[in-house]
Amino acid sequence: MFKKLDKLLERYDKLNELVGDPKVIERMDEWKAYTKELADITETVNKYKEYKKNQKDKEDAESMLSTEKDPEMKALLQEEILSCKEKSEKIAGELRVLLLPKDPNDDKNVIMEIRAGAGGEEASLFAYELYRLYVKYAEKNRWKTEEIDNNSTELGGIKEVVFSISGKSAYRKLKFESGVHRVQRVPETESQGRVHTSTVTVAVLPEATDVEVNIDEKDLRIDTLRSSGAGGQHINKTESCIRITHIPTGIVVLCQDERSQTKNREKAMRVLKSRLYDYYQSQYDKEYADQRKSQVGTGDRSERIRTYNFPQGRVTDHRIGLTLYSIDNFMMGDIDEMVEALNIADREAKLSEGFDDEE
């Protein structure tokens, strides 16, 4: 770990020279890249400098202790050495966290897709409630949400909804929401009062940029259709609905949210880029699955990650074994405790792998 930190310190000094070089400043794109890299490593470097200073203080105290004769002063020096040791251990732990490889997608906006699964209309109703949950959570974080496509039911449920969330750390906070969400409750339509189990699938995709995903127009089949409302009823006579098929992967995106064909096409392309980015990233992840033991869950969309039990008022995340008995607040977007717990579990799992290869 410390070899890596020494190299980081050297890079920090070099970057400070580069961002202050008038010739580099003239090349604005290059200067911006250096500035961003410098900002990314500054916290780690400052923490390492604090560690080195603390180690120096400990060594100085140990040197003085070796020659000190006065019992009272010796006791003070021994106390200082112990304090420095404890502080070094604490800082070393913080450095290990700071050195963990960062997910390059963490700062990206997200495309979320929520689909009703098993359970008929009850699943559709819960899909709507999950959609509302994430919109409210976005509002709490002052993020912007934009609906891209919505296939609703006549009873107010949702068969499928696709929407974007834009804001700082949106993907970092929401990435562990992907998977199957199970709800257990008595449906309003159930006269016998029996508890039903339904499922909803959530997918969280980092929104891809044009640089990351290169789409060849020849690989696309674009169809125009008439938009339809709840129950399949046509809501207008113009063919504004856009369906884009990416032929090599078979990925299909449908967008009918806007009345404008052009706007629907733009939104559909945003979703397609994110799905393709996720598709190729998933292939890469599977290839190196044995090296990725530290993730929370498998990230597989078919994995049951959470149960919402309304009769007992609890929400349980099966990956980390956390149960919260505040389902009403949770459904209103108060999910910070769960989000933080998932990120901590992921970090601790990664830390358990250690730095043996780098020490």
C-alpha positions in Angstrom: 0.0 0.0 0.0 2.8 2.4 0.9 4.6 1.9 -2.4 1.4 2.9 -4.1 1.1 6.0 -1.9 4.7 7.1 -2.6 4.0 6.9 -6.3 0.8 8.9 -5.8 2.8 11.5 -3.9 5.3 11.8 -6.8 2.4 12.2 -9.2 0.8 14.8 -7.1 4.0 17.0 -7.1 4.2 16.5 -10.9 0.6 17.5 -11.5 1.1 20.7 -9.4 3.9 21.6 -11.8 1.8 20.8 -14.9 -1.3 22.8 -13.9 0.9 25.8 -13.2 2.9 25.6 -16.5 1.8 28.4 -18.9 2.4 26.1 -21.9 0.0 23.5 -20.5 -2.6 26.2 -19.6 -2.7 27.1 -23.3 -3.8 23.6 -24.1 -7.1 23.9 -22.2 -8.3 20.3 -22.6 -5.0 18.9 -21.3 -5.0 21.4 -18.4 -8.5 20.4 -17.4 -7.6 16.7 -17.4 -4.6 17.4 -15.2 -6.7 19.6 -12.9 -9.3 16.9 -12.5 -6.7 14.2 -11.8 -5.1 16.5 -9.2 -8.5 17.0 -7.5 -9.1 13.3 -7.5 -5.9 12.4 -5.6 -5.6 15.5 -3.3 -7.6 14.0 -0.4 -5.5 10.8 -0.4 -2.2 12.7 -0.7 -3.1 15.0 2.2 -4.1 12.0 4.3 -0.8 10.3 3.5 1.1 13.5 4.5 -0.7 13.4 7.8 0.3 9.8 8.2 4.0 10.5 7.5 4.0 13.5 9.9 2.5 11.3 12.6 5.1 8.6 12.0 7.9 11.2 12.2 6.4 12.5 15.5 6.5 8.9 16.8 10.1 8.3 15.7 11.2 11.6 17.4 9.5 10.5 20.6 11.1 7.1 20.5 14.5 8.7 19.9 14.1 11.0 22.9 12.9 8.1 25.0 16.0 6.1 24.4 18.2 8.8 26.1 15.7 10.3 28.6 16.5 9.7 32.3 13.6 11.6 34.0 10.8 9.1 34.9 8.1 11.7 34.5 9.3 12.7 31.1 9.7 9.1 30.0 6.1 8.4 31.0 4.9 11.4 28.9 7.0 10.2 25.9 5.6 6.6 26.2 2.1 8.1 26.3 2.8 10.1 23.1 4.3 7.1 21.3 1.2 5.1 22.1 -1.1 7.9 20.9 0.9 8.2 17.7 0.6 4.4 17.1 -3.2 4.5 17.6 -3.5 7.5 15.3 -1.3 5.8 12.6 -3.6 2.7 12.7 -6.6 4.9 12.3 -5.1 6.9 9.4 -3.9 3.7 7.7 -7.5 2.4 7.7 -8.7 5.7 6.1 -6.0 5.4 3.5 -7.1 1.9 2.6 -10.6 3.2 1.9 -9.3 6.1 -0.1 -7.1 3.7 -2.2 -10.0 1.5 -3.2 -10.6 1.5 -6.9 -13.4 3.9 -7.7 -16.2 2.9 -9.9 -15.8 5.1 -13.1 -19.6 5.3 -13.3 -20.2 6.7 -9.8 -20.5 10.3 -10.8 -22.8 9.6 -13.8 -26.5 10.2 -14.2 -28.7 7.1 -14.4 -31.4 5.6 -16.6 -33.8 3.6 -14.4 -36.2 1.0 -15.7 -38.9 -0.5 -13.5 -41.0 -3.4 -14.8 -43.9 -5.2 -13.1 -43.1 -8.9 -12.7 -45.2 -11.8 -11.2 -48.4 -10.8 -9.5 -50.6 -9.2 -12.2 -52.2 -5.8 -11.4 -50.8 -5.9 -7.8 -47.3 -6.0 -9.3 -48.2 -3.1 -11.6 -49.4 -1.0 -8.6 -46.2 -1.7 -6.7 -44.1 -0.8 -9.7 -45.8 2.6 -9.6 -45.1 2.9 -5.9 -41.4 2.1 -6.5 -41.3 4.7 -9.2 -42.8 7.3 -6.8 -40.2 6.2 -4.2 -37.2 6.9 -6.5 -38.7 10.2 -7.7 -39.2 11.3 -4.1 -35.6 10.2 -3.2 -34.4 12.2 -6.2 -36.2 15.3 -4.9 -34.6 14.9 -1.5 -31.2 14.9 -3.2 -32.2 17.8 -5.4 -31.7 15.7 -8.5 -33.6 16.2 -11.7 -35.9 13.4 -13.0 -37.3 13.0 -16.6 -39.8 10.4 -17.7 -38.7 8.8 -20.9 -41.4 6.1 -21.4 -44.4 5.0 -19.3 -46.7 2.1 -20.0 -49.4 2.4 -17.4 -52.5 0.4 -16.6 -56.1 1.5 -16.2 -56.1 1.0 -12.5 -53.1 3.4 -12.0 -50.3 0.9 -12.0 -47.3 0.7 -14.3 -46.3 -2.2 -16.5 -43.0 -0.5 -17.4 -41.5 2.9 -16.8 -38.2 4.3 -18.0 -36.9 7.6 -16.6 -33.6 9.4 -16.1 -32.2 10.8 -12.8 -29.5 13.6 -13.2 -27.5 14.8 -10.3 -24.3 14.4 -8.2 -23.4 10.8 -7.3 -26.8 9.6 -8.6 -25.3 6.3 -9.9 -23.1 5.7 -6.8 -26.2 6.0 -4.5 -28.6 4.0 -6.7 -26.5 1.3 -8.3 -27.4 -1.3 -5.7 -31.1 -1.0 -6.4 -30.9 -3.2 -9.5 -32.6 -6.6 -9.0 -35.9 -8.1 -8.1 -38.0 -6.3 -5.4 -40.6 -8.5 -3.7 -43.7 -7.1 -2.0 -45.9 -9.0 0.4 -49.2 -7.4 1.3 -53.0 -7.7 1.2 -54.2 -6.2 -2.2 -57.0 -3.8 -2.0 -58.9 -6.0 -4.4 -58.5 -9.1 -2.2 -61.8 -9.7 -0.3 -60.5 -12.6 1.8 -57.6 -10.5 3.3 -54.9 -13.0 2.1 -51.3 -11.8 1.8 -50.1 -11.9 -1.8 -46.5 -11.9 -3.1 -45.7 -9.9 -6.2 -42.4 -8.9 -7.8 -41.0 -5.9 -9.6 -37.7 -5.7 -11.5 -35.5 -2.6 -11.2 -32.6 -1.9 -13.5 -30.2 1.0 -12.8 -28.0 1.9 -15.8 -25.3 4.5 -15.9 -26.2 7.0 -18.6 -23.6 6.6 -21.4 -22.1 9.4 -23.5 -21.4 9.4 -27.2 -17.7 8.9 -26.5 -18.4 5.7 -24.6 -20.8 4.1 -27.0 -20.4 4.3 -30.7 -23.5 3.2 -32.5 -23.4 2.5 -36.3 -26.6 3.7 -37.9 -26.5 0.6 -40.1 -27.0 -1.6 -37.0 -30.3 0.1 -36.2 -33.8 -0.7 -37.4 -36.1 2.2 -36.6 -39.9 1.8 -36.7 -42.6 4.4 -36.2 -45.9 3.4 -34.5 -49.0 4.9 -33.1 -48.7 5.8 -29.4 -51.1 4.0 -27.1 -52.4 4.7 -23.7 -53.6 2.5 -20.8 -55.0 -0.8 -21.9 -53.5 -0.4 -25.4 -55.9 2.3 -26.5 -54.5 4.6 -29.2 -54.2 8.1 -27.8 -53.4 9.9 -31.1 -53.5 9.2 -34.8 -50.0 10.3 -35.6 -47.2 7.8 -35.7 -45.0 9.5 -33.0 -44.0 6.3 -31.1 -40.5 5.2 -31.9 -39.1 1.7 -31.7 -35.4 1.2 -32.2 -33.9 -2.2 -32.6 -30.1 -2.7 -32.3 -29.7 -5.6 -34.6 -26.3 -7.1 -33.4 -27.6 -7.4 -29.8 -31.3 -7.6 -30.3 -31.9 -4.8 -27.8 -35.2 -3.0 -28.4 -36.2 0.4 -27.1 -39.7 1.9 -27.3 -40.5 5.5 -26.6 -43.9 7.1 -26.9 -43.8 9.7 -24.1 -43.6 12.7 -26.4 -46.0 13.8 -29.1 -43.0 14.7 -31.3 -41.4 11.8 -33.2 -38.0 13.7 -33.1 -38.1 14.0 -29.3 -39.1 10.3 -28.9 -36.2 9.3 -31.1 -33.8 11.4 -29.0 -35.0 9.8 -25.8 -35.0 6.3 -27.2 -31.4 6.8 -28.3 -30.4 7.9 -24.8 -31.9 4.7 -23.4 -30.3 2.5 -26.1 -26.8 4.0 -25.5 -27.2 3.2 -21.7 -28.5 -0.3 -22.3 -25.6 -1.0 -24.8 -23.1 0.4 -22.3 -24.6 -1.8 -19.6 -24.7 -4.8 -22.0 -21.0 -4.6 -22.9 -20.0 -3.8 -19.3 -21.9 -6.8 -18.0 -20.1 -9.0 -20.5 -16.8 -7.7 -19.2 -17.9 -8.2 -15.6 -18.8 -11.9 -16.3 -15.4 -12.5 -17.9 -13.7 -11.3 -14.8 -16.3 -12.6 -12.3 -13.8 -14.5 -10.2 -11.9 -11.3 -9.6 -14.9 -9.4 -8.5 -15.8 -11.2 -5.2 -16.2 -7.9 -3.4 -19.5 -6.8 -5.0 -22.7 -6.6 -3.1 -24.8 -9.4 -4.7 -24.2 -10.4 -8.2 -25.9 -7.5 -9.9 -28.0 -10.0 -11.8 -31.4 -8.6 -12.7 -32.9 -11.9 -11.7 -31.5 -11.8 -8.2 -34.1 -11.2 -5.4 -32.5 -8.3 -3.5 -35.3 -7.0 -1.2 -38.6 -7.8 0.4 -41.2 -5.2 1.4 -43.5 -6.8 4.0 -46.4 -4.5 4.6 -48.2 -6.5 7.3 -45.1 -6.5 9.5 -44.0 -3.0 8.4 -40.5 -4.0 7.4 -38.1 -3.8 4.5 -35.4 -6.4 4.3 -32.4 -6.3 2.0 -31.3 -9.9 1.5 -27.7 -9.2 0.4 -26.6 -7.6 3.6 -29.3 -8.9 6.0 -30.5 -5.5 7.0 -34.1 -5.0 8.1 -35.7 -1.6 8.6 -39.1 -1.3 10.4 -40.1 1.9 8.8 -41.8 0.8 5.6 -44.1 3.9 5.3 -41.2 6.3 5.5 -39.1 4.1 3.2 -41.9 4.1 0.5 -41.8 7.9 0.6 -38.2 8.1 -0.4 -36.5 7.9 3.0 -34.0 5.3 1.9 -30.7 6.9 2.9 -30.0 4.4 5.7 -30.4 1.4 3.3 -28.3 3.2 0.6 -25.5 4.0 3.0 -25.5 0.4 4.5 -25.1 -1.1 1.0 -22.2 1.2 0.1 -20.5 0.4 3.4 -20.9 -3.3 2.9 -19.5 -3.0 -0.6 -16.5 -1.1 0.7 -15.8 -3.5 3.5 -16.0 -6.4 1.2 -13.4 -4.8 -1.1 -11.2 -4.0 1.9 -11.2 -7.6 2.9 -9.4 -8.4 -0.3 -6.5 -6.3 1.0 -3.5 -4.9 -0.9 -1.3 -8.0 -0.8 -0.3 -7.6 -4.5 0.8 -4.0 -4.0 2.8 -4.1 -0.7 
